[in-house]
Amino acid sequence: MKSLTRCLSFAFSVVMLISFSIGVVEAMKYELPAVSPGDFVSVIDNRYFPLLPGTTFVYQPVGEENVVNTVQVTSAVKVILGVTCTVVHDWETVDGKLTEDTYDWYAQDKYGNVWYFGEDTKEYLPDGSISTEGSWEAGVDGATAGIVMLADPKPGLSYQQEYYEGVAEDMGKVLRLNVGVSIARGHFVGCLKTKEWTPLEPGIIEHKYYAPRIGLVLIEELKGKTVRVELVDVY
């Protein structure tokens, strides 16, 4: 039998090795190039994040059928920093009443990365007022575009998804490839699993699963207890 000292020494070595490995993984950050309009294309066909105009995705939290989140890829465009962005309309209803209404702006570069150029968002509060907190646009007041989906995701690679100091500072990280995902709608294979978080809300983490040629199919919101938000329809 190993002595306690030897076991503790071995355990310490393993912890140090794991810590070193995690440090190396965390250091793998995709450095965003400068935005150059000539580097962008007109079609967003990233394998894990396709945005074909006319497509609508419907999501619901498991066990909360009264909450519906609808995401519609429109044919509208918005030019930001010289880049023609696709406008995506994203809205949420609770018991049929509109609670959030957002327009997001995306574009894909010639390498296949999908960029996020900002959002115009409104939250309808219980007191009848409307909050636009969270709205931002790349190039305005120091805000910069980020990447929401990499052309070539590799486990351990992290990336800035958006940046507007104190308002929008989301980060993403690739966790796994070729993941199987089962939801009420069916089973999906070859999925990408990512982790998303923001330093503005410590302790809140989302795991997202993207199916090839479809896009986002499942969100696991980790906030003390896990809340699953599933794709329930796409047309």
C-alpha positions in Angstrom: 0.0 0.0 0.0 1.3 3.5 -0.8 2.2 5.7 2.1 0.0 8.8 2.7 2.9 11.0 2.0 3.4 9.4 -1.4 -0.3 9.6 -2.2 -0.4 13.3 -1.3 2.7 13.9 -3.3 1.2 12.2 -6.4 -2.1 14.0 -5.9 -0.3 17.3 -5.8 1.6 16.5 -8.9 -1.6 15.6 -10.7 -3.3 18.9 -9.6 -0.3 20.9 -10.8 -0.3 19.1 -14.1 -4.1 19.7 -14.5 -3.7 23.3 -13.5 -0.9 23.8 -16.0 -2.9 22.1 -18.7 -6.0 24.3 -18.0 -3.7 27.4 -18.1 -2.5 26.4 -21.5 -6.0 25.8 -22.8 -7.3 29.1 -21.4 -4.4 30.9 -23.2 -5.7 29.7 -26.6 -7.5 32.8 -27.6 -8.5 33.6 -31.2 -7.2 37.1 -31.9 -9.7 39.1 -33.9 -8.4 40.8 -37.0 -9.3 44.4 -37.8 -12.7 44.7 -39.6 -12.1 45.1 -43.3 -15.3 45.4 -45.5 -13.5 43.6 -48.4 -13.1 40.5 -46.2 -16.8 39.9 -45.9 -19.2 37.9 -48.0 -23.0 38.2 -48.6 -24.1 34.8 -47.4 -23.8 33.4 -43.9 -23.4 29.6 -44.4 -21.1 28.7 -41.5 -21.6 24.9 -40.8 -22.8 25.6 -37.2 -24.4 29.0 -37.6 -26.2 29.2 -41.0 -28.5 32.3 -41.3 -30.6 31.8 -44.4 -33.1 34.7 -44.8 -36.6 33.5 -44.2 -35.6 30.9 -41.7 -37.4 31.0 -38.3 -36.2 29.2 -35.1 -38.5 28.7 -32.1 -37.1 27.9 -28.6 -38.7 27.1 -25.3 -37.4 26.5 -21.8 -38.2 22.9 -20.7 -41.2 22.9 -18.4 -42.1 26.5 -19.3 -44.4 26.3 -22.3 -45.7 29.8 -21.6 -42.3 31.2 -22.6 -41.5 31.3 -26.3 -38.3 32.8 -28.0 -38.6 33.3 -31.7 -35.6 34.0 -33.9 -36.2 35.0 -37.5 -33.6 35.6 -40.2 -34.8 38.6 -42.2 -33.9 39.7 -45.7 -33.1 43.2 -44.3 -29.5 44.4 -44.1 -27.7 47.1 -42.1 -24.3 48.5 -43.1 -22.0 48.9 -40.1 -18.3 49.9 -40.5 -18.7 49.4 -44.3 -19.9 45.8 -43.8 -23.3 44.7 -45.0 -24.9 42.8 -42.0 -27.8 40.4 -42.0 -30.6 41.6 -39.7 -32.0 38.9 -37.3 -35.2 39.6 -35.4 -35.3 37.9 -32.0 -38.3 38.3 -29.7 -39.6 36.7 -26.5 -43.2 36.3 -25.3 -44.5 35.2 -21.9 -48.1 34.1 -21.9 -48.4 35.6 -25.3 -47.2 39.0 -24.2 -44.1 40.6 -25.7 -41.3 40.9 -23.1 -38.2 41.4 -25.3 -37.7 42.6 -28.8 -34.2 42.6 -30.4 -32.6 43.1 -33.8 -29.2 41.5 -34.1 -26.6 42.2 -36.9 -24.4 39.5 -38.2 -21.9 39.1 -41.1 -19.6 36.3 -42.3 -16.0 36.9 -43.4 -14.5 35.1 -46.4 -12.8 32.6 -44.1 -16.2 31.4 -42.6 -16.2 33.2 -39.2 -19.5 34.7 -38.2 -19.2 38.2 -36.7 -21.5 40.0 -34.4 -21.8 43.8 -35.0 -24.3 44.7 -32.3 -28.0 44.8 -31.4 -30.9 47.0 -30.9 -32.8 45.6 -28.0 -35.9 46.6 -26.0 -37.1 44.9 -22.8 -40.7 45.6 -21.7 -40.8 45.9 -18.0 -43.7 45.0 -15.6 -44.2 48.7 -14.8 -44.9 49.5 -18.4 -41.5 51.1 -19.1 -39.1 50.0 -21.8 -35.4 49.4 -21.2 -32.8 49.6 -24.0 -30.0 48.5 -21.8 -27.7 46.1 -23.7 -28.0 47.8 -27.0 -24.7 48.6 -28.8 -23.3 49.0 -32.3 -19.7 48.3 -33.5 -17.9 51.6 -34.1 -20.1 53.6 -31.8 -18.7 54.9 -28.5 -15.8 52.5 -28.5 -17.8 49.3 -29.1 -16.1 46.6 -31.3 -17.5 43.7 -33.3 -16.8 40.1 -32.1 -17.1 36.6 -33.4 -20.0 34.4 -32.4 -19.0 31.3 -34.4 -15.5 30.3 -35.6 -14.9 29.0 -39.1 -12.7 26.2 -37.7 -13.6 25.6 -34.0 -11.1 23.7 -32.0 -11.6 22.6 -28.4 -10.0 25.0 -25.9 -10.1 28.0 -28.3 -11.8 31.1 -26.8 -13.0 34.2 -28.5 -14.5 37.6 -27.8 -18.1 37.7 -29.0 -18.9 41.3 -28.4 -17.4 44.3 -26.7 -18.9 47.5 -25.4 -17.4 48.3 -22.0 -19.7 47.7 -19.1 -22.6 46.8 -21.4 -21.7 43.9 -23.7 -18.6 41.8 -23.0 -19.6 38.2 -23.9 -17.0 35.5 -24.4 -17.2 32.1 -26.0 -15.0 29.0 -25.8 -15.1 25.8 -27.8 -15.5 22.8 -25.4 -16.1 19.7 -27.7 -16.8 18.6 -31.2 -18.9 15.7 -32.5 -21.3 15.7 -29.5 -24.6 13.9 -29.6 -27.6 15.9 -28.4 -31.1 14.6 -27.6 -34.0 17.0 -27.2 -37.8 16.5 -27.6 -37.5 17.4 -31.3 -35.0 14.5 -31.9 -31.4 13.4 -31.7 -28.6 15.4 -33.4 -25.1 14.1 -34.1 -21.9 15.8 -34.8 -22.8 18.9 -32.7 -20.5 21.6 -31.4 -20.6 22.4 -27.7 -19.5 25.8 -26.5 -19.3 27.7 -23.2 -20.4 31.3 -23.0 -20.1 33.8 -20.2 -19.5 37.5 -19.4 -17.4 39.1 -16.7 -20.3 41.4 -16.1 -22.4 38.6 -14.6 -19.9 36.3 -12.6 -21.1 32.8 -12.0 -23.6 32.7 -14.9 -22.5 30.2 -17.6 -24.3 28.9 -20.7 -23.4 25.7 -22.6 -24.7 25.9 -26.2 -25.0 23.0 -28.7 -25.0 23.7 -32.4 -26.1 21.0 -34.9 -24.4 21.0 -38.4 -26.4 22.8 -41.1 -29.1 23.7 -38.5 -27.5 25.9 -35.9 -28.4 26.3 -32.2 -30.5 23.4 -30.9 -29.9 23.5 -27.1 -28.9 25.9 -24.4 -28.1 24.8 -20.8 -28.2 27.8 -18.5 -26.2 27.1 -15.4 -27.5 29.4 -12.6 -27.5 27.3 -9.5 -29.8 24.8 -11.2 -29.6 23.9 -14.9 -32.3 25.3 -17.2 -32.6 23.8 -20.6 -33.8 25.8 -23.5 -34.6 23.6 -26.6 -35.3 24.2 -30.3 -38.9 23.2 -30.7 -39.5 24.2 -34.3 -37.6 25.5 -37.4 -39.1 26.4 -40.7 
